[in-house]
Amino acid sequence: MIPTRSTSLNDLNADCPVPLDTLGRLYRAEAEALPGLVAGIPERTRARLAAFLYSRSHTHELGLRVAATCDESVLKREEGGLGEAIYAQSRQRYARPTHGEVRFAPMKKISLAGSRSAGGLSA
């Protein structure tokens, strides 16, 4: 049996660089309102918040949006190589990760009935 560890709000609060109520407001905010909401957060804290959000699959895109409000040098200083990567990705168009999902192109429909005139057959 593999031991599991549940995550509590206390664990999340210990890791998150902003208070949980602030995190909740950011999570529920429309994309257009986000820059105004993070404007009051010091840039070093914003850089750590961007990395915190980016590292979780359900807040990955939000992390990139927060990173877009940060200066490259601050992201690099606070988060190193991860900060550099987040900065570069935050300046590109967002493409949702597939997480290994394979998507196949729809196949053409094939009729087994065919045409009566095909292959020299006639009625």
LUMNUZA-839881 format. One record per residue (C-alpha): z, y, x; residue in three letters. Coordinates in Angstrom, 2 decimals. Layout:
BEGIN
[site [Z, Y, X], "ALA"]
...
END
This chain:
BEGIN
[site [0.00, 0.00, 0.00], "MET"]
[site [-0.95, 3.43, 1.30], "ILE"]
[site [1.90, 5.93, 1.18], "PRO"]
[site [1.04, 9.08, -0.76], "THR"]
[site [2.59, 12.49, -0.72], "ARG"]
[site [2.42, 14.76, -3.71], "SER"]
[site [1.98, 18.48, -3.22], "THR"]
[site [4.46, 20.74, -4.92], "SER"]
[site [4.36, 24.47, -5.56], "LEU"]
[site [6.86, 24.89, -2.73], "ASN"]
[site [4.41, 23.23, -0.31], "ASP"]
[site [1.60, 25.46, -1.53], "LEU"]
[site [3.80, 28.55, -1.30], "ASN"]
[site [4.79, 27.69, 2.27], "ALA"]
[site [1.14, 27.42, 3.36], "ASP"]
[site [-0.35, 30.29, 1.37], "CYS"]
[site [-0.33, 33.68, 3.15], "PRO"]
[site [0.07, 35.61, -0.13], "VAL"]
[site [2.51, 35.20, -3.04], "PRO"]
[site [1.47, 32.61, -5.62], "LEU"]
[site [1.09, 35.23, -8.38], "ASP"]
[site [-1.42, 37.08, -6.17], "THR"]
[site [-3.23, 33.81, -5.49], "LEU"]
[site [-3.40, 33.16, -9.25], "GLY"]
[site [-4.90, 36.60, -9.92], "ARG"]
[site [-7.54, 36.04, -7.23], "LEU"]
[site [-8.35, 32.58, -8.55], "TYR"]
[site [-8.90, 33.87, -12.10], "ARG"]
[site [-10.77, 37.05, -11.08], "ALA"]
[site [-14.45, 37.61, -11.66], "GLU"]
[site [-16.49, 37.80, -8.44], "ALA"]
[site [-17.16, 41.53, -8.93], "GLU"]
[site [-13.42, 42.33, -9.19], "ALA"]
[site [-12.40, 40.41, -6.07], "LEU"]
[site [-13.01, 43.16, -3.46], "PRO"]
[site [-10.76, 45.52, -5.40], "GLY"]
[site [-8.02, 42.90, -5.69], "LEU"]
[site [-7.98, 42.07, -1.98], "VAL"]
[site [-8.30, 45.71, -0.83], "ALA"]
[site [-4.52, 46.12, -0.83], "GLY"]
[site [-3.94, 42.99, 1.28], "ILE"]
[site [-3.76, 43.66, 5.05], "PRO"]
[site [-6.89, 42.40, 6.80], "GLU"]
[site [-5.04, 39.92, 9.03], "ARG"]
[site [-3.46, 38.38, 5.93], "THR"]
[site [-6.86, 38.39, 4.19], "ARG"]
[site [-8.34, 36.46, 7.12], "ALA"]
[site [-5.58, 33.82, 6.87], "ARG"]
[site [-6.07, 33.73, 3.09], "LEU"]
[site [-9.82, 33.20, 3.53], "ALA"]
[site [-9.15, 30.19, 5.78], "ALA"]
[site [-6.48, 28.85, 3.40], "PHE"]
[site [-8.87, 29.02, 0.42], "LEU"]
[site [-11.88, 27.78, 2.38], "TYR"]
[site [-10.04, 24.63, 3.46], "SER"]
[site [-9.55, 23.46, -0.13], "ARG"]
[site [-12.58, 22.07, -1.94], "SER"]
[site [-11.82, 23.75, -5.27], "HIS"]
[site [-11.37, 27.20, -3.68], "THR"]
[site [-14.00, 26.91, -0.93], "HIS"]
[site [-16.33, 29.53, -2.47], "GLU"]
[site [-13.43, 31.90, -3.13], "LEU"]
[site [-12.47, 31.63, 0.55], "GLY"]
[site [-15.97, 32.72, 1.53], "LEU"]
[site [-15.78, 35.68, -0.85], "ARG"]
[site [-12.47, 36.78, 0.65], "VAL"]
[site [-13.93, 36.31, 4.15], "ALA"]
[site [-16.79, 38.63, 3.18], "ALA"]
[site [-14.22, 41.45, 2.96], "THR"]
[site [-13.00, 40.83, 6.53], "CYS"]
[site [-14.25, 42.03, 9.88], "ASP"]
[site [-15.65, 39.33, 12.17], "GLU"]
[site [-13.26, 40.15, 15.02], "SER"]
[site [-10.21, 39.81, 12.75], "VAL"]
[site [-11.37, 36.45, 11.38], "LEU"]
[site [-12.02, 35.20, 14.92], "LYS"]
[site [-8.66, 36.45, 16.21], "ARG"]
[site [-6.67, 34.98, 13.31], "GLU"]
[site [-8.54, 31.70, 12.77], "GLU"]
[site [-10.56, 31.07, 15.95], "GLY"]
[site [-13.68, 28.95, 15.53], "GLY"]
[site [-12.98, 28.42, 11.84], "LEU"]
[site [-12.84, 32.18, 11.34], "GLY"]
[site [-16.16, 32.57, 13.13], "GLU"]
[site [-17.76, 29.90, 10.91], "ALA"]
[site [-16.29, 31.38, 7.73], "ILE"]
[site [-17.56, 34.82, 8.71], "TYR"]
[site [-21.10, 33.53, 9.29], "ALA"]
[site [-21.14, 31.55, 6.03], "GLN"]
[site [-19.72, 34.48, 4.06], "SER"]
[site [-22.77, 36.54, 4.99], "ARG"]
[site [-25.20, 33.91, 3.69], "GLN"]
[site [-26.08, 32.94, 0.15], "ARG"]
[site [-23.54, 30.41, -1.10], "TYR"]
[site [-24.75, 26.84, -1.59], "ALA"]
[site [-22.23, 24.57, -3.29], "ARG"]
[site [-21.43, 21.55, -1.07], "PRO"]
[site [-22.63, 18.21, -2.37], "THR"]
[site [-19.80, 16.15, -0.80], "HIS"]
[site [-22.15, 13.25, -0.19], "GLY"]
[site [-23.66, 13.21, -3.66], "GLU"]
[site [-27.20, 11.92, -3.66], "VAL"]
[site [-29.52, 13.47, -6.17], "ARG"]
[site [-32.83, 11.85, -6.87], "PHE"]
[site [-35.88, 13.65, -8.19], "ALA"]
[site [-36.70, 12.55, -11.71], "PRO"]
[site [-39.23, 9.75, -11.76], "MET"]
[site [-42.49, 10.03, -13.65], "LYS"]
[site [-42.54, 8.14, -16.90], "LYS"]
[site [-44.76, 5.10, -16.82], "ILE"]
[site [-46.31, 3.63, -19.90], "SER"]
[site [-46.84, -0.10, -19.92], "LEU"]
[site [-49.24, 0.14, -22.85], "ALA"]
[site [-51.98, 1.73, -20.80], "GLY"]
[site [-55.32, 2.75, -22.23], "SER"]
[site [-57.60, 0.41, -24.12], "ARG"]
[site [-60.59, 1.70, -22.18], "SER"]
[site [-58.90, 1.33, -18.78], "ALA"]
[site [-60.23, -1.43, -16.58], "GLY"]
[site [-63.33, -1.99, -18.65], "GLY"]
[site [-61.46, -3.27, -21.70], "LEU"]
[site [-62.90, -2.28, -25.03], "SER"]
[site [-62.00, -3.04, -28.58], "ALA"]
END
